[in-house]
Amino acid sequence: MNEINDDILASVYRQYTEAPHTRQKTEVLITAVREIFFKLPRYVNDHEKYKERSQFALEELENYLNRFFYQDAEFIERILYEAKAYILELSET
């Protein structure tokens, strides 16, 4: 079962590469992570299920990135950082 919305990644990568400044690239990634992990907020009230699903979603995202965007290590590193920050932010609410 997909925990991420992988259809969005192609357009996110295009927006990321077209963004002229680091700040704009970061804004693209923050917005993208919220759209990619669209299912995670459903599990916030059940901490065990949230922990399980968020870990699975993060692994799924990492595998997908390594398969299709392996040539851009900076993109992979930055989007994974934002994904982990989003998961942490959701778990604190």
N, C-alpha and C positions, 0 to 999 in steps of 0.2 A: 504494500500500500504506500503510495507516494505521500510523503509528509511535506514535500516542497513543491512549489509551482515552477517546474523547470522551463516552461515555455517563456517565462519572463527573462531568463538569463541571457538569451541572445540579444534582446533589445537593450538590456542593462549594459552588456559589454560594449555595444555600439555607443551608447550614451557616455559611458565611462571613457572610452578612447577619444571621443569627440570633445569632452570637457577640457577647456584650456588650462584650468588651474586646479591645484590640489584640493582646495576647499570645495569647488564644484564637483570634483570626483568623489569626495567624501559624502557630499549631499546626495549624489546619485546612488551611492552604495547604501546609505542609511535608508533611503526610500525603498530601494530594491529589496533589502533584507526583510522589511515589513511585508512586502508583497510576496516574496518567495516563501516565507514562513507563515502564510495566511491561516493555516490550521492551528498553529500553536496556542493562540489565546483561548481556544476552546478548553484546553486542559489545565488552565491556571489554577482552578479551584481544587483539583485533585493532584497533590504534590507528587505522589509516586508516579502516576501516569504522565504528568508533565515532564518529570525528570527522564523517564523512559523515552517519551516521544521526542523531546528536545535533543537528546543524545542521538537518537536514530536519525532525526532530520539533519543534524550537523554532519554526521557521517555520510549520509546520502548526498548532501551538498558537496562535501569535500571530494567524494568519489566522482561526482558529476563534473566538478571543476577540473580535477586531475585528468579526466578522460578527454574533455573537449577544449579546455583552455590552458593546457600544460605549457604552452609557449610563453604565457604571461604570468610569471611567478609573482610579480608585484600585485596584480589584480587578485589572484587567488589568496594571497596573504592578507590583503586589505579587506576583501569581502568576508573572509573567515573571521577576521578580527571584529568586524561590525556584526556578524551573525552571533558570535559569542557574547558580545555586549548586549545585543537585543534579547537573547535568551536570559541573560543575567537580569536585565531590566524587567522582563516579564515575571521572573521568579520572585522578585522583590515586591510585587504588587499584591 
